[in-house]
Amino acid sequence: MTPVPTSTSVAPTRSERLDELPFTSKHRRLLAGSGIGWALDALDVGLLSFVIAQLMTVWSDQAGQLAWVASAGFAGMAIGAAVGGSLADRLGRKTVFALTLLLYGLATGLSALSWSVGVLLVLRFVVGLGLGSELPVASTLVSEFSPRRIRGRVVVLLEAFWAVGSIGAALVGYLVIPTSDDGWRWALLIGAAPALYAVFVRLRMPESVRFLESKGRHDEAERTVRGFEQAAGVAAPTVVAEEARVVAEPARASVGRLFGAGMARRTVAIWVVWFMTNFSYYGAFVWLPSLLVAAGFPLVRSFEYVLIITLAQLPGYAASAWLIETWGRRGTLATFLLGSAVAAVFFGFGAVSGSVAQILVAGMALSFFNLGAWGALYAVTPELYPTPLRGTGAGWAAGVGRIASIAAPLSVPPLIALGGPPTLFVVFGAVFVVGAVAATMLPELRGTRLAE
């Protein structure tokens, strides 16, 4: 049989075929599969703030060391994000996603057996390695499969699963932890669920078509695309552009390439946004239950307030998901960061006055704007880089952000000593403003194709 001549000017590429598909049941399964893993991550991170609040009482003789427990986890996340992103560009998005879920799920379960702050600190570092690797890899995988016209919205919806996990953490904190002095151990055992979920992820989720092509695995890539086309009721083309090309092995991803031609400005800007967003988010929310207890509220009442504040994350994500395809990535991200700044200042003064209404309203506003900003941030980051660098770029941006999350919990006690909650949250507000300014320096990529 004579080969049919192909032409890349006529035949659509596999990436173009994916970009133009409608949102199908296979997209929903991918989003849900990744999102459940994301929610379990949030459950683990959210539980830590409630665990620390109880351990401040149960391990009162070691209370001064508990700030290091949170920072140890974030140190692991910083390393895990950078290493996991690079591994995703070499081994595949799905493979790294599953392995990191397994790692941090098992480590979280072992954390429940801790008998001292030192042991808990080491295990939280291991948890951080897995957690830090998973988040940028999951957002990269979903971004690479999403239809072009709603790609940003789909990634924000993925991030919205964080709210589900955060609400779950607040419920566990409210219903489980106060029941006994060992409530924190039972909470961490609940957080070990991702270890079981990792098996499902590895067997059922598709590998990124763009990654498969970058490795020359065209048959696998074609089968995956045809599966999505079949779900959409779209006939596969008889001529496939990639089959007519010889794809050279791409240069190995490296951090230096993130600062190559046309990349330096966007890399610096996104690193600044990640750093500032992490600093204020983790500085505020890791210590939130403890700050309310210190303000004179009982432990159970403080956990109840945190649960109410956390519920505001859901409408924040919904607003961000809608606006990101209306205003664009840059405008949505900057606006939500500025809203976070205003809410942080109001919350700081409310915590001092003891006004329950101000604490709840300002706290819910902070939750709304901050998590909406996170959704936009995860949507824009993978779009900034071409396929061979996408995992590395997203991973290193997250890793730089985790440096801030290491410093943030440690900065809270001295800032509280300096001027109380108002000083602390004014600092957080100023940091959010710097992040908003950096967001305006990012390119606007709404409606564009992912760079190959």
Contacts in CASP RR format, 6 or more apart in sequence:
PFRMAT RR
TARGET T0000
AUTHOR 0000-0000-0000
METHOD contacts of the structure
MODEL  1
MTPVPTSTSVAPTRSERLDELPFTSKHRRLLAGSGIGWALDALDVGLLSF
VIAQLMTVWSDQAGQLAWVASAGFAGMAIGAAVGGSLADRLGRKTVFALT
LLLYGLATGLSALSWSVGVLLVLRFVVGLGLGSELPVASTLVSEFSPRRI
RGRVVVLLEAFWAVGSIGAALVGYLVIPTSDDGWRWALLIGAAPALYAVF
VRLRMPESVRFLESKGRHDEAERTVRGFEQAAGVAAPTVVAEEARVVAEP
ARASVGRLFGAGMARRTVAIWVVWFMTNFSYYGAFVWLPSLLVAAGFPLV
RSFEYVLIITLAQLPGYAASAWLIETWGRRGTLATFLLGSAVAAVFFGFG
AVSGSVAQILVAGMALSFFNLGAWGALYAVTPELYPTPLRGTGAGWAAGV
GRIASIAAPLSVPPLIALGGPPTLFVVFGAVFVVGAVAATMLPELRGTRL
AE
4 238 0 8 1.000
4 239 0 8 1.000
5 244 0 8 1.000
6 239 0 8 1.000
6 240 0 8 1.000
6 241 0 8 1.000
6 243 0 8 1.000
6 244 0 8 1.000
7 239 0 8 1.000
7 241 0 8 1.000
7 244 0 8 1.000
8 241 0 8 1.000
8 244 0 8 1.000
8 245 0 8 1.000
10 239 0 8 1.000
11 237 0 8 1.000
11 239 0 8 1.000
11 240 0 8 1.000
11 241 0 8 1.000
11 244 0 8 1.000
12 20 0 8 1.000
12 237 0 8 1.000
12 241 0 8 1.000
13 241 0 8 1.000
13 242 0 8 1.000
14 209 0 8 1.000
14 213 0 8 1.000
14 221 0 8 1.000
14 222 0 8 1.000
14 225 0 8 1.000
14 240 0 8 1.000
14 241 0 8 1.000
14 242 0 8 1.000
15 209 0 8 1.000
15 210 0 8 1.000
15 213 0 8 1.000
15 449 0 8 1.000
15 450 0 8 1.000
15 452 0 8 1.000
16 449 0 8 1.000
17 225 0 8 1.000
17 229 0 8 1.000
17 236 0 8 1.000
17 237 0 8 1.000
18 145 0 8 1.000
18 147 0 8 1.000
18 209 0 8 1.000
18 225 0 8 1.000
18 228 0 8 1.000
19 147 0 8 1.000
19 148 0 8 1.000
19 449 0 8 1.000
19 450 0 8 1.000
20 147 0 8 1.000
20 148 0 8 1.000
21 27 0 8 1.000
21 147 0 8 1.000
21 228 0 8 1.000
21 229 0 8 1.000
21 232 0 8 1.000
21 234 0 8 1.000
22 147 0 8 1.000
22 232 0 8 1.000
23 147 0 8 1.000
23 150 0 8 1.000
23 154 0 8 1.000
24 228 0 8 1.000
24 231 0 8 1.000
24 232 0 8 1.000
25 231 0 8 1.000
26 206 0 8 1.000
26 227 0 8 1.000
26 228 0 8 1.000
26 231 0 8 1.000
27 145 0 8 1.000
27 146 0 8 1.000
27 147 0 8 1.000
27 154 0 8 1.000
27 228 0 8 1.000
29 204 0 8 1.000
30 141 0 8 1.000
30 142 0 8 1.000
30 145 0 8 1.000
30 205 0 8 1.000
30 206 0 8 1.000
31 142 0 8 1.000
31 154 0 8 1.000
31 157 0 8 1.000
31 158 0 8 1.000
33 200 0 8 1.000
33 201 0 8 1.000
33 204 0 8 1.000
33 205 0 8 1.000
34 97 0 8 1.000
34 138 0 8 1.000
34 141 0 8 1.000
34 142 0 8 1.000
34 158 0 8 1.000
34 161 0 8 1.000
34 205 0 8 1.000
35 138 0 8 1.000
35 158 0 8 1.000
35 161 0 8 1.000
36 161 0 8 1.000
36 197 0 8 1.000
37 101 0 8 1.000
37 134 0 8 1.000
37 138 0 8 1.000
37 161 0 8 1.000
37 194 0 8 1.000
37 197 0 8 1.000
37 201 0 8 1.000
38 135 0 8 1.000
38 138 0 8 1.000
38 158 0 8 1.000
38 159 0 8 1.000
38 161 0 8 1.000
38 162 0 8 1.000
39 161 0 8 1.000
39 162 0 8 1.000
39 164 0 8 1.000
39 165 0 8 1.000
40 101 0 8 1.000
40 165 0 8 1.000
40 191 0 8 1.000
40 193 0 8 1.000
40 194 0 8 1.000
40 197 0 8 1.000
41 104 0 8 1.000
41 131 0 8 1.000
41 134 0 8 1.000
41 135 0 8 1.000
41 162 0 8 1.000
41 165 0 8 1.000
41 194 0 8 1.000
42 161 0 8 1.000
42 162 0 8 1.000
42 163 0 8 1.000
42 164 0 8 1.000
42 165 0 8 1.000
42 166 0 8 1.000
42 169 0 8 1.000
43 165 0 8 1.000
43 166 0 8 1.000
43 168 0 8 1.000
43 169 0 8 1.000
43 172 0 8 1.000
43 190 0 8 1.000
43 191 0 8 1.000
43 193 0 8 1.000
44 104 0 8 1.000
44 105 0 8 1.000
44 108 0 8 1.000
44 127 0 8 1.000
44 131 0 8 1.000
44 169 0 8 1.000
44 191 0 8 1.000
44 194 0 8 1.000
45 131 0 8 1.000
45 166 0 8 1.000
45 169 0 8 1.000
46 165 0 8 1.000
46 166 0 8 1.000
46 169 0 8 1.000
46 170 0 8 1.000
46 285 0 8 1.000
47 169 0 8 1.000
47 172 0 8 1.000
47 173 0 8 1.000
47 187 0 8 1.000
47 188 0 8 1.000
47 190 0 8 1.000
47 191 0 8 1.000
48 69 0 8 1.000
48 70 0 8 1.000
48 124 0 8 1.000
48 286 0 8 1.000
49 169 0 8 1.000
49 285 0 8 1.000
49 286 0 8 1.000
49 287 0 8 1.000
49 288 0 8 1.000
49 289 0 8 1.000
49 290 0 8 1.000
49 306 0 8 1.000
50 169 0 8 1.000
50 170 0 8 1.000
50 172 0 8 1.000
50 173 0 8 1.000
50 177 0 8 1.000
50 184 0 8 1.000
50 187 0 8 1.000
50 289 0 8 1.000
50 303 0 8 1.000
50 306 0 8 1.000
51 177 0 8 1.000
51 184 0 8 1.000
51 187 0 8 1.000
51 188 0 8 1.000
52 66 0 8 1.000
52 69 0 8 1.000
52 70 0 8 1.000
52 286 0 8 1.000
52 287 0 8 1.000
52 289 0 8 1.000
52 290 0 8 1.000
53 177 0 8 1.000
53 289 0 8 1.000
53 290 0 8 1.000
53 293 0 8 1.000
53 299 0 8 1.000
53 302 0 8 1.000
53 303 0 8 1.000
54 177 0 8 1.000
54 178 0 8 1.000
54 181 0 8 1.000
54 183 0 8 1.000
54 184 0 8 1.000
54 299 0 8 1.000
55 62 0 8 1.000
55 63 0 8 1.000
55 66 0 8 1.000
55 117 0 8 1.000
55 184 0 8 1.000
56 63 0 8 1.000
56 66 0 8 1.000
56 290 0 8 1.000
56 293 0 8 1.000
57 299 0 8 1.000
58 181 0 8 1.000
58 184 0 8 1.000
59 66 0 8 1.000
59 117 0 8 1.000
62 116 0 8 1.000
62 117 0 8 1.000
65 117 0 8 1.000
65 118 0 8 1.000
65 121 0 8 1.000
66 117 0 8 1.000
67 409 0 8 1.000
67 410 0 8 1.000
67 412 0 8 1.000
67 413 0 8 1.000
68 117 0 8 1.000
68 121 0 8 1.000
68 410 0 8 1.000
69 117 0 8 1.000
69 120 0 8 1.000
69 121 0 8 1.000
69 124 0 8 1.000
70 124 0 8 1.000
70 282 0 8 1.000
70 286 0 8 1.000
70 409 0 8 1.000
71 405 0 8 1.000
71 406 0 8 1.000
71 407 0 8 1.000
71 409 0 8 1.000
71 410 0 8 1.000
72 121 0 8 1.000
72 122 0 8 1.000
72 124 0 8 1.000
72 125 0 8 1.000
73 124 0 8 1.000
73 125 0 8 1.000
73 127 0 8 1.000
73 128 0 8 1.000
73 131 0 8 1.000
74 128 0 8 1.000
74 282 0 8 1.000
74 402 0 8 1.000
74 405 0 8 1.000
74 406 0 8 1.000
74 408 0 8 1.000
74 409 0 8 1.000
75 125 0 8 1.000
75 128 0 8 1.000
75 402 0 8 1.000
75 406 0 8 1.000
76 125 0 8 1.000
76 126 0 8 1.000
76 127 0 8 1.000
76 128 0 8 1.000
76 129 0 8 1.000
76 130 0 8 1.000
76 132 0 8 1.000
76 402 0 8 1.000
77 128 0 8 1.000
77 129 0 8 1.000
77 130 0 8 1.000
77 131 0 8 1.000
77 132 0 8 1.000
77 398 0 8 1.000
77 399 0 8 1.000
77 402 0 8 1.000
77 405 0 8 1.000
78 132 0 8 1.000
78 399 0 8 1.000
78 400 0 8 1.000
78 401 0 8 1.000
78 402 0 8 1.000
78 403 0 8 1.000
78 405 0 8 1.000
78 406 0 8 1.000
79 129 0 8 1.000
79 399 0 8 1.000
80 100 0 8 1.000
80 128 0 8 1.000
80 129 0 8 1.000
80 130 0 8 1.000
80 132 0 8 1.000
80 133 0 8 1.000
80 399 0 8 1.000
81 132 0 8 1.000
81 133 0 8 1.000
81 135 0 8 1.000
81 136 0 8 1.000
81 395 0 8 1.000
81 396 0 8 1.000
81 398 0 8 1.000
81 399 0 8 1.000
81 401 0 8 1.000
81 402 0 8 1.000
82 395 0 8 1.000
82 396 0 8 1.000
82 398 0 8 1.000
82 399 0 8 1.000
83 129 0 8 1.000
83 133 0 8 1.000
84 96 0 8 1.000
84 100 0 8 1.000
84 132 0 8 1.000
84 133 0 8 1.000
84 136 0 8 1.000
84 137 0 8 1.000
84 391 0 8 1.000
84 395 0 8 1.000
85 96 0 8 1.000
85 133 0 8 1.000
85 136 0 8 1.000
85 137 0 8 1.000
85 140 0 8 1.000
85 391 0 8 1.000
85 392 0 8 1.000
85 393 0 8 1.000
85 394 0 8 1.000
85 395 0 8 1.000
85 396 0 8 1.000
86 253 0 8 1.000
86 391 0 8 1.000
86 392 0 8 1.000
86 395 0 8 1.000
87 96 0 8 1.000
87 133 0 8 1.000
88 96 0 8 1.000
88 97 0 8 1.000
88 136 0 8 1.000
88 137 0 8 1.000
88 140 0 8 1.000
88 211 0 8 1.000
88 391 0 8 1.000
88 392 0 8 1.000
89 211 0 8 1.000
89 253 0 8 1.000
89 388 0 8 1.000
89 389 0 8 1.000
89 390 0 8 1.000
89 391 0 8 1.000
89 392 0 8 1.000
90 252 0 8 1.000
90 253 0 8 1.000
92 207 0 8 1.000
92 208 0 8 1.000
92 211 0 8 1.000
93 137 0 8 1.000
93 138 0 8 1.000
93 140 0 8 1.000
93 141 0 8 1.000
93 144 0 8 1.000
93 207 0 8 1.000
93 208 0 8 1.000
93 211 0 8 1.000
93 391 0 8 1.000
94 141 0 8 1.000
94 201 0 8 1.000
94 202 0 8 1.000
94 205 0 8 1.000
94 206 0 8 1.000
94 207 0 8 1.000
94 208 0 8 1.000
95 202 0 8 1.000
95 207 0 8 1.000
96 133 0 8 1.000
96 134 0 8 1.000
96 137 0 8 1.000
97 134 0 8 1.000
97 137 0 8 1.000
97 138 0 8 1.000
97 141 0 8 1.000
97 201 0 8 1.000
97 205 0 8 1.000
98 198 0 8 1.000
98 199 0 8 1.000
98 201 0 8 1.000
98 202 0 8 1.000
98 205 0 8 1.000
99 133 0 8 1.000
99 198 0 8 1.000
100 129 0 8 1.000
100 130 0 8 1.000
100 131 0 8 1.000
100 132 0 8 1.000
100 133 0 8 1.000
100 134 0 8 1.000
100 137 0 8 1.000
101 130 0 8 1.000
101 134 0 8 1.000
101 194 0 8 1.000
101 195 0 8 1.000
101 197 0 8 1.000
101 198 0 8 1.000
101 201 0 8 1.000
102 194 0 8 1.000
102 195 0 8 1.000
102 198 0 8 1.000
103 126 0 8 1.000
103 129 0 8 1.000
103 130 0 8 1.000
103 133 0 8 1.000
104 126 0 8 1.000
104 127 0 8 1.000
104 128 0 8 1.000
104 129 0 8 1.000
104 130 0 8 1.000
104 131 0 8 1.000
104 134 0 8 1.000
104 194 0 8 1.000
105 127 0 8 1.000
105 191 0 8 1.000
105 192 0 8 1.000
105 193 0 8 1.000
105 194 0 8 1.000
105 195 0 8 1.000
105 198 0 8 1.000
106 192 0 8 1.000
106 195 0 8 1.000
107 123 0 8 1.000
107 124 0 8 1.000
107 126 0 8 1.000
107 127 0 8 1.000
107 128 0 8 1.000
107 130 0 8 1.000
108 123 0 8 1.000
108 127 0 8 1.000
108 188 0 8 1.000
108 191 0 8 1.000
108 192 0 8 1.000
108 194 0 8 1.000
109 188 0 8 1.000
109 189 0 8 1.000
109 191 0 8 1.000
109 192 0 8 1.000
109 195 0 8 1.000
110 123 0 8 1.000
111 120 0 8 1.000
111 123 0 8 1.000
111 124 0 8 1.000
111 127 0 8 1.000
111 188 0 8 1.000
112 184 0 8 1.000
112 185 0 8 1.000
112 186 0 8 1.000
112 187 0 8 1.000
112 188 0 8 1.000
112 189 0 8 1.000
112 192 0 8 1.000
113 185 0 8 1.000
114 120 0 8 1.000
114 123 0 8 1.000
132 398 0 8 1.000
132 399 0 8 1.000
132 402 0 8 1.000
135 378 0 8 1.000
135 398 0 8 1.000
136 381 0 8 1.000
136 382 0 8 1.000
136 391 0 8 1.000
136 393 0 8 1.000
136 394 0 8 1.000
136 395 0 8 1.000
136 397 0 8 1.000
136 398 0 8 1.000
137 391 0 8 1.000
137 394 0 8 1.000
137 395 0 8 1.000
138 158 0 8 1.000
139 155 0 8 1.000
139 158 0 8 1.000
139 159 0 8 1.000
139 378 0 8 1.000
139 379 0 8 1.000
139 381 0 8 1.000
139 382 0 8 1.000
139 394 0 8 1.000
140 208 0 8 1.000
140 382 0 8 1.000
140 390 0 8 1.000
140 391 0 8 1.000
140 394 0 8 1.000
141 205 0 8 1.000
141 208 0 8 1.000
142 154 0 8 1.000
142 155 0 8 1.000
142 158 0 8 1.000
143 151 0 8 1.000
143 152 0 8 1.000
143 154 0 8 1.000
143 155 0 8 1.000
143 379 0 8 1.000
143 382 0 8 1.000
143 383 0 8 1.000
143 390 0 8 1.000
143 450 0 8 1.000
144 208 0 8 1.000
144 209 0 8 1.000
144 210 0 8 1.000
144 211 0 8 1.000
144 382 0 8 1.000
144 387 0 8 1.000
144 390 0 8 1.000
144 450 0 8 1.000
145 206 0 8 1.000
145 208 0 8 1.000
145 209 0 8 1.000
145 228 0 8 1.000
146 152 0 8 1.000
146 154 0 8 1.000
146 155 0 8 1.000
147 154 0 8 1.000
148 447 0 8 1.000
148 448 0 8 1.000
148 449 0 8 1.000
148 450 0 8 1.000
149 325 0 8 1.000
149 447 0 8 1.000
150 325 0 8 1.000
151 379 0 8 1.000
151 383 0 8 1.000
151 447 0 8 1.000
151 450 0 8 1.000
152 321 0 8 1.000
152 324 0 8 1.000
152 325 0 8 1.000
152 329 0 8 1.000
152 379 0 8 1.000
152 380 0 8 1.000
152 383 0 8 1.000
152 446 0 8 1.000
153 321 0 8 1.000
153 322 0 8 1.000
153 324 0 8 1.000
153 325 0 8 1.000
153 379 0 8 1.000
155 375 0 8 1.000
155 378 0 8 1.000
155 379 0 8 1.000
155 382 0 8 1.000
156 317 0 8 1.000
156 320 0 8 1.000
156 321 0 8 1.000
156 324 0 8 1.000
156 372 0 8 1.000
156 375 0 8 1.000
156 376 0 8 1.000
156 378 0 8 1.000
156 379 0 8 1.000
157 317 0 8 1.000
157 321 0 8 1.000
158 378 0 8 1.000
159 317 0 8 1.000
159 371 0 8 1.000
159 372 0 8 1.000
159 374 0 8 1.000
159 375 0 8 1.000
159 378 0 8 1.000
159 379 0 8 1.000
160 313 0 8 1.000
160 314 0 8 1.000
160 317 0 8 1.000
160 318 0 8 1.000
160 321 0 8 1.000
160 375 0 8 1.000
162 313 0 8 1.000
162 317 0 8 1.000
162 371 0 8 1.000
162 374 0 8 1.000
163 310 0 8 1.000
163 313 0 8 1.000
163 314 0 8 1.000
163 317 0 8 1.000
163 371 0 8 1.000
166 310 0 8 1.000
166 313 0 8 1.000
167 307 0 8 1.000
167 310 0 8 1.000
167 311 0 8 1.000
167 313 0 8 1.000
167 314 0 8 1.000
169 310 0 8 1.000
170 303 0 8 1.000
170 306 0 8 1.000
170 307 0 8 1.000
170 310 0 8 1.000
171 307 0 8 1.000
172 187 0 8 1.000
172 190 0 8 1.000
173 187 0 8 1.000
173 303 0 8 1.000
174 300 0 8 1.000
174 303 0 8 1.000
174 304 0 8 1.000
174 306 0 8 1.000
174 307 0 8 1.000
176 183 0 8 1.000
176 186 0 8 1.000
176 187 0 8 1.000
176 190 0 8 1.000
177 183 0 8 1.000
177 184 0 8 1.000
177 186 0 8 1.000
177 187 0 8 1.000
177 303 0 8 1.000
178 299 0 8 1.000
178 300 0 8 1.000
178 303 0 8 1.000
179 186 0 8 1.000
206 224 0 8 1.000
207 220 0 8 1.000
207 224 0 8 1.000
209 221 0 8 1.000
209 224 0 8 1.000
209 225 0 8 1.000
210 387 0 8 1.000
210 390 0 8 1.000
210 450 0 8 1.000
210 452 0 8 1.000
211 387 0 8 1.000
212 218 0 8 1.000
212 220 0 8 1.000
212 221 0 8 1.000
212 224 0 8 1.000
213 221 0 8 1.000
213 242 0 8 1.000
213 247 0 8 1.000
213 387 0 8 1.000
214 247 0 8 1.000
214 250 0 8 1.000
214 387 0 8 1.000
214 388 0 8 1.000
216 247 0 8 1.000
218 242 0 8 1.000
218 243 0 8 1.000
218 247 0 8 1.000
221 242 0 8 1.000
222 240 0 8 1.000
222 243 0 8 1.000
225 236 0 8 1.000
226 236 0 8 1.000
229 235 0 8 1.000
229 236 0 8 1.000
250 387 0 8 1.000
250 388 0 8 1.000
251 257 0 8 1.000
251 388 0 8 1.000
253 388 0 8 1.000
253 389 0 8 1.000
253 391 0 8 1.000
253 392 0 8 1.000
254 392 0 8 1.000
255 392 0 8 1.000
255 396 0 8 1.000
257 263 0 8 1.000
257 389 0 8 1.000
257 392 0 8 1.000
258 264 0 8 1.000
258 267 0 8 1.000
258 385 0 8 1.000
258 389 0 8 1.000
258 392 0 8 1.000
258 393 0 8 1.000
258 396 0 8 1.000
259 267 0 8 1.000
263 384 0 8 1.000
263 385 0 8 1.000
265 441 0 8 1.000
266 384 0 8 1.000
266 441 0 8 1.000
266 442 0 8 1.000
266 443 0 8 1.000
267 384 0 8 1.000
267 393 0 8 1.000
267 397 0 8 1.000
269 438 0 8 1.000
269 439 0 8 1.000
269 441 0 8 1.000
269 442 0 8 1.000
270 380 0 8 1.000
270 381 0 8 1.000
270 384 0 8 1.000
270 397 0 8 1.000
270 438 0 8 1.000
270 442 0 8 1.000
271 396 0 8 1.000
271 397 0 8 1.000
271 400 0 8 1.000
271 401 0 8 1.000
272 434 0 8 1.000
272 435 0 8 1.000
272 438 0 8 1.000
273 333 0 8 1.000
273 337 0 8 1.000
273 377 0 8 1.000
273 435 0 8 1.000
273 438 0 8 1.000
273 439 0 8 1.000
273 442 0 8 1.000
274 377 0 8 1.000
274 381 0 8 1.000
274 397 0 8 1.000
274 398 0 8 1.000
274 399 0 8 1.000
274 400 0 8 1.000
274 401 0 8 1.000
274 404 0 8 1.000
275 400 0 8 1.000
275 401 0 8 1.000
275 403 0 8 1.000
275 404 0 8 1.000
276 337 0 8 1.000
276 404 0 8 1.000
276 431 0 8 1.000
276 432 0 8 1.000
276 434 0 8 1.000
276 435 0 8 1.000
276 438 0 8 1.000
277 337 0 8 1.000
277 370 0 8 1.000
277 373 0 8 1.000
277 374 0 8 1.000
277 377 0 8 1.000
277 401 0 8 1.000
277 432 0 8 1.000
277 435 0 8 1.000
278 401 0 8 1.000
278 402 0 8 1.000
278 403 0 8 1.000
278 404 0 8 1.000
278 405 0 8 1.000
278 408 0 8 1.000
279 401 0 8 1.000
279 404 0 8 1.000
279 405 0 8 1.000
279 407 0 8 1.000
279 408 0 8 1.000
279 428 0 8 1.000
279 431 0 8 1.000
280 340 0 8 1.000
280 344 0 8 1.000
280 370 0 8 1.000
280 408 0 8 1.000
280 428 0 8 1.000
280 429 0 8 1.000
280 431 0 8 1.000
280 432 0 8 1.000
281 370 0 8 1.000
281 374 0 8 1.000
281 405 0 8 1.000
281 408 0 8 1.000
282 404 0 8 1.000
282 405 0 8 1.000
282 408 0 8 1.000
282 409 0 8 1.000
283 405 0 8 1.000
283 408 0 8 1.000
283 409 0 8 1.000
283 411 0 8 1.000
283 412 0 8 1.000
283 428 0 8 1.000
284 344 0 8 1.000
284 347 0 8 1.000
284 366 0 8 1.000
284 370 0 8 1.000
284 425 0 8 1.000
284 428 0 8 1.000
286 408 0 8 1.000
286 409 0 8 1.000
286 412 0 8 1.000
287 409 0 8 1.000
287 412 0 8 1.000
288 306 0 8 1.000
288 309 0 8 1.000
289 299 0 8 1.000
289 302 0 8 1.000
289 303 0 8 1.000
289 306 0 8 1.000
291 351 0 8 1.000
291 416 0 8 1.000
291 421 0 8 1.000
292 301 0 8 1.000
292 302 0 8 1.000
292 305 0 8 1.000
292 306 0 8 1.000
292 351 0 8 1.000
292 359 0 8 1.000
293 299 0 8 1.000
293 302 0 8 1.000
294 416 0 8 1.000
295 351 0 8 1.000
295 352 0 8 1.000
295 354 0 8 1.000
295 421 0 8 1.000
297 305 0 8 1.000
305 356 0 8 1.000
305 359 0 8 1.000
305 360 0 8 1.000
308 360 0 8 1.000
308 364 0 8 1.000
309 360 0 8 1.000
309 363 0 8 1.000
309 364 0 8 1.000
309 366 0 8 1.000
309 367 0 8 1.000
310 367 0 8 1.000
311 364 0 8 1.000
311 367 0 8 1.000
312 363 0 8 1.000
312 364 0 8 1.000
312 365 0 8 1.000
312 367 0 8 1.000
312 368 0 8 1.000
313 367 0 8 1.000
313 368 0 8 1.000
313 371 0 8 1.000
313 372 0 8 1.000
315 368 0 8 1.000
316 367 0 8 1.000
316 368 0 8 1.000
316 369 0 8 1.000
316 371 0 8 1.000
316 372 0 8 1.000
317 371 0 8 1.000
317 372 0 8 1.000
317 375 0 8 1.000
319 368 0 8 1.000
319 372 0 8 1.000
320 332 0 8 1.000
320 336 0 8 1.000
320 371 0 8 1.000
320 372 0 8 1.000
320 373 0 8 1.000
320 375 0 8 1.000
320 376 0 8 1.000
321 375 0 8 1.000
323 332 0 8 1.000
323 335 0 8 1.000
324 332 0 8 1.000
324 375 0 8 1.000
324 376 0 8 1.000
324 379 0 8 1.000
324 446 0 8 1.000
325 446 0 8 1.000
327 335 0 8 1.000
328 444 0 8 1.000
328 446 0 8 1.000
329 376 0 8 1.000
329 379 0 8 1.000
329 380 0 8 1.000
329 383 0 8 1.000
329 442 0 8 1.000
329 444 0 8 1.000
329 445 0 8 1.000
329 446 0 8 1.000
330 380 0 8 1.000
330 439 0 8 1.000
330 440 0 8 1.000
330 442 0 8 1.000
330 443 0 8 1.000
330 444 0 8 1.000
331 439 0 8 1.000
331 440 0 8 1.000
332 376 0 8 1.000
333 373 0 8 1.000
333 376 0 8 1.000
333 377 0 8 1.000
333 380 0 8 1.000
333 436 0 8 1.000
333 439 0 8 1.000
333 442 0 8 1.000
334 436 0 8 1.000
334 437 0 8 1.000
334 439 0 8 1.000
334 440 0 8 1.000
335 436 0 8 1.000
336 369 0 8 1.000
336 370 0 8 1.000
336 372 0 8 1.000
336 373 0 8 1.000
336 376 0 8 1.000
337 369 0 8 1.000
337 373 0 8 1.000
337 432 0 8 1.000
337 433 0 8 1.000
337 435 0 8 1.000
337 436 0 8 1.000
337 439 0 8 1.000
338 432 0 8 1.000
338 433 0 8 1.000
338 436 0 8 1.000
339 365 0 8 1.000
339 369 0 8 1.000
339 432 0 8 1.000
340 366 0 8 1.000
340 369 0 8 1.000
340 370 0 8 1.000
340 373 0 8 1.000
340 429 0 8 1.000
340 432 0 8 1.000
341 428 0 8 1.000
341 429 0 8 1.000
341 430 0 8 1.000
341 432 0 8 1.000
341 433 0 8 1.000
341 436 0 8 1.000
342 365 0 8 1.000
342 369 0 8 1.000
342 429 0 8 1.000
343 362 0 8 1.000
343 363 0 8 1.000
343 365 0 8 1.000
343 366 0 8 1.000
343 368 0 8 1.000
343 369 0 8 1.000
343 370 0 8 1.000
344 366 0 8 1.000
344 425 0 8 1.000
344 426 0 8 1.000
344 428 0 8 1.000
344 429 0 8 1.000
344 432 0 8 1.000
345 425 0 8 1.000
345 426 0 8 1.000
345 429 0 8 1.000
346 358 0 8 1.000
346 361 0 8 1.000
346 362 0 8 1.000
346 365 0 8 1.000
347 358 0 8 1.000
347 359 0 8 1.000
347 362 0 8 1.000
347 363 0 8 1.000
347 365 0 8 1.000
347 366 0 8 1.000
347 421 0 8 1.000
347 425 0 8 1.000
348 362 0 8 1.000
348 421 0 8 1.000
348 422 0 8 1.000
348 424 0 8 1.000
348 425 0 8 1.000
348 426 0 8 1.000
349 358 0 8 1.000
349 421 0 8 1.000
349 422 0 8 1.000
349 425 0 8 1.000
350 358 0 8 1.000
350 359 0 8 1.000
350 362 0 8 1.000
350 421 0 8 1.000
351 359 0 8 1.000
351 421 0 8 1.000
351 425 0 8 1.000
352 420 0 8 1.000
352 421 0 8 1.000
352 422 0 8 1.000
380 442 0 8 1.000
380 445 0 8 1.000
381 393 0 8 1.000
381 394 0 8 1.000
381 397 0 8 1.000
381 398 0 8 1.000
382 390 0 8 1.000
382 391 0 8 1.000
382 394 0 8 1.000
382 450 0 8 1.000
383 445 0 8 1.000
383 448 0 8 1.000
383 450 0 8 1.000
384 393 0 8 1.000
384 442 0 8 1.000
384 443 0 8 1.000
384 445 0 8 1.000
385 391 0 8 1.000
385 392 0 8 1.000
385 393 0 8 1.000
385 394 0 8 1.000
385 451 0 8 1.000
386 450 0 8 1.000
386 451 0 8 1.000
386 452 0 8 1.000
387 450 0 8 1.000
387 451 0 8 1.000
387 452 0 8 1.000
390 450 0 8 1.000
411 427 0 8 1.000
412 424 0 8 1.000
415 423 0 8 1.000
415 424 0 8 1.000
415 427 0 8 1.000
416 423 0 8 1.000
416 424 0 8 1.000
END
